[in-house]
Amino acid sequence: MSRTVTYYFSLNSPWSYLGGDRLAAIARRRGATVDVRPVDVMRLFRESGSQPLSQRPKARQDYRLWEIKRWGRRLDIPVLPYPDAFPCDERLAAACVLVVKAGGGDALRLATALGGALWVDNRDLSAHEVVADVLTADGFEAGAALAEAEGRADHWETERQANTDAALAAGAFGVPTYVVGEEPFWGQDRLDFVEEALA
């Protein structure tokens, strides 16, 4: 049985953020590892036949707002339905997640903290200083991580696109998608099934 959860996510997704801490807790309880893989969510939508938020019917856009409110209450997280910078250019922040992952650091913790900066604190993840603040607040070496992320931006973007290829191959059409073995689970509201798969 697999003890790894492959986690495909976007920082521009409130659902990825809302599931981050619970995914970490599940991994701890089940002795599992989480393979953190940021993706290009717009490309994922386009190539899987899904629609980005702005192109969905109004009824679905409205329903999303109800769900964000409900889940925010359920998890006691003051999540914003529409941060000022949403959708932001997340390439720099995602590159920092990949840098931390490559260095053996807690990439899931950083991804969740970055998500909180956007979805709770209303900060723009495309801004160098915002990403630096999040790295520092979470105990990462901000200067080194940002230097690596910015100095090899093409490398990390190539990795993000490779993650998107892998997500598509695994059957993902949205985020977050969690894969245990060969079985995909779409949405943070499926984390109970992720834990069952690990058990």
Secondary structure, DSSP 8 states (H G I E B T S, - for coil): ---EEEEEE-TT-HHHHHHHHHHHHHHHHHT-EEEEEE--HHHHHHHHT---GGGS-HHHHHHHHHHHHHHHHHHT----SS-TT-S---HHHHHHHHHHHHTTS-HHHHHHHHHHHHHTT---TTSHHHHHHHHHHTT--HHHHHHHHHHTHHHHHHHHHHHHHHHHHTT--SSSEEEETTEEEESGGGHHHHHHHH-
